[in-house]
Amino acid sequence: MIDVEHLTAHLIEPALWRMEERCKPGRKFYSLSAIRMIGRIAAQESDRGTYWRQLGNGPALGLLQIEPATCQDVWRHVIGKHDDIEAVVRSVLPNGFDYMHADSDEHLVFNVRYNIMIGRLCLWRHREPLPAYDDIDGQFDYYKKYFNSHAGHATLESWRKKNPYPVGKAA
């Protein structure tokens, strides 16, 4: 399990900030709500980096347990439609990267910055704003609606229990 301060300061914040500063003005990728949401998803999905492949031979991969089909959908419907977003995502990938190539899924496992960017884009593509950073239950509802699905195994109880951030504090 990755320490929450290290996860936030050295993985989540730099990935989201890179997206924010390199994309067109007005695209909101970096915010305390986004940082907390990604951190909570990491806690829920991979136990903050304990599991890099879905248990039980499922398809989900990496810190945020993103399924390859979801990643391909993000490439087709988000990244492929916005040159600035494509440029920033490609900036963390090797030259010639092809998201449809069989080996591309491995980048979701060993390229944490890429995994976080894809996860953020999974949320960003929905026009409903992220709930406030301290609205744990609201963030859970958003996560279930746009990331995990109501058929997923996550529960509000497990979301609250695994929440890595102090309740009621912005720092």
C-alpha positions, 0 to 999 in steps of 0.5 A: 500500500502506497502512503497516502501523502506520497501517493497524492504528492508524488503521483496524483498531483503531478499527473493532474497538474501536467494535464492542467498546465499543458491543455487548453485554458478552461479545462479543469483537470487539477483541483482538490476535488479531482485529487481526492477523487483519484486518491479515493478511487485508488484506495477503493480499487487497488488498495492504494497500489497493493494490487496492480491487476484485478483479483480473480483474473478480471481485466482491470489494471493499475493503480485505478484498476482501469479495464482495457476496454474503458481505456480504448473508449477514452482514447476513441471518444475523448483523447482522439477528439482533443489535440491538446489532451492527446498531446499531454497523454502522449507526453508520458508514453513512448514514441509510436504508442498505439492504444490498439496494440496488444501490448498497450494495456501493460502501460496501465500497469507500469505507467502510473502517470498514464493510468491516473490521466486515463482515470481522470479523463474517465471522470472529466468526459462527463459534464457533471462537476465533481462533488466537493473534496470533502463530500465523501458520499457525493464522491462515492455516488459520482464514482459509482455512476461514472467509474465503477458502475452500479453493478460493481462491488464497491459499497459506500461502507467500503468507500468510507472505510478506505477513505485515505484523507482526513475528514473535514480537512483540505490539507 
